[in-house]
Amino acid sequence: MQEISRQLLKLVYQDVKPAIGCTEPVAVAFAGSVCKKYVTGGIKKIVLTTSKNIYKNGKSVMVPHTNGKAGLKLAFCLGVLFGDESKKLTVLSDVNEQNLSETLNFMQNCDILEEIECESPSIYIKADVITENEAIQVIVASAHTNVVLIKVNEEIIFSKNICDTSSSDDELVSELDFDKIIQISDDIDFDELFLLKEGINMNIKAFHEALENTYALNIGKTLKDLQDKNILGNDIITTIRIATSSAADMRMGGGNLPIMTSGGSGNQGIGVILPLYLVAEKENVGEEKMLRAIFLANAVNKYVKLYSGKLSGMCGCAIGAGVGVCAGMTYMLGGNNEQIKGSCNNLLANLTGMICDGAKDNCSLKLASSASEAVISSYLALNGVIVNKNVGIIGCDIENTIKNVGILCNQGFKYSDDIMLNIIR
């Protein structure tokens, strides 16, 4: 079990990292920054090819340091001109007003094409950059900063199989069940969990920043105003809605503060960390129990994605991060394993089917709904309310329910995703 614990910790931390901006356009900017290393002449043409999900999640969300501008072309050009590859998902952290001005001017004078690859992993970015001196191709696939190919003038500089990143990881996670993940969360060395504490500080800072300034649709700030006017209640559920939507407003509105991700998503990182932190504060839960709960939530989010995919036609804040919060919350508040599993089934009975119609400023609404409903699902389970098994999407156990959700994502929502793509293009 100790070796499995070590491997699971490594897998969880692969997708728990600081990120500035929505991770899909930022991944495109990262691909641009990789190309940048090999550019020696003036850029004449760019062909940017992405998966359906990267396109969907990058089309309308604001890019950091751009004064509210959006689009994958802009993200890529910022990366190829001014990105810092070594900073991974904070690749655009040093972009300034002068850089933005130069990038916008560059885009007016460069031939930039955008294409969609329909038969690819959900995370897939292929960048072809033609300069006066070379033809560069970079492919990022399976994870947001996972470079699988670098080619310059037909010479392969770097290459690895796309499956190398995921196959062994998937095999490990597939061998786990909720009982084992809960046991690992109980037993893992506490000193290994302090990155999660850093994530709390990051995401709380983003929450407070959005209350003090104007970002995106100001959903969180407006909810706080409604609470102050006694239109909304002064309870923990409302507080969680305010906190999660505020932090998402900052992130999706092009804010420059980093967010600690979960499952490779900043919004899911917000949705995992803030509810657990705020309830721990309310219920006087100790730091160690809280951090173990946050680890469990991240591990469960990782487990769900084995079946649903990292990106899909369903909202990951609901079926991934939300389920993680249910598990972590019920565990943190002293629930037994059956209550932990039951809380997750409660949420999936409620929110399965929430569509993903692309990353954008109003994602704050879905995140707030998912986070608050997850907390309610947990408290229901702790008070004896758990949905019946083998009814609708709910299977004979939580593992079977998650497999059912995966089937729905990959077989049913595959077609709805195509329709959604046609709607938003």
Buried (B, 14 or more C-beta within 10 A) or exposed (E): EEEBBBBBBEBBBBBBBBBBBBBBBBBBBBBBBBBBEBBEEEBEEBBBBBBBBBBBBBBBBBBBBBEEBBBBBBBBBBBBBBBBBEBBBBBBBEBEEEBBEBBBEBBEEBEBEBEBBEEBBBBBBBBBBBBEEBBBBBBBBBBBBBBBBBBBEEEEBEEEEBEEBBEEBBEBBEEBBBEBBBBBBEEBEEEBBEBBBEBBEBBBBBBBBBBEEEBBBBBBBBBBBBBEEEEBEEEBBBBBBBBBBBBBBBBBBBBBBBBBBBBBBBBBBBBBBBBBBBBBEEBEBEEEBBBBBBBBBBBBBBBBBBBBBBBBBBBBBBBBBBBBBBBBBBBBBEBEBBBBBBBBBBBBBBBBBBBBBBBBBBBBBBBBBBBBBBBBBBBBBBEEEBBEBEEEBBBEBBBBBBBBBBBBBBEEBBEBBEEBBEEEE
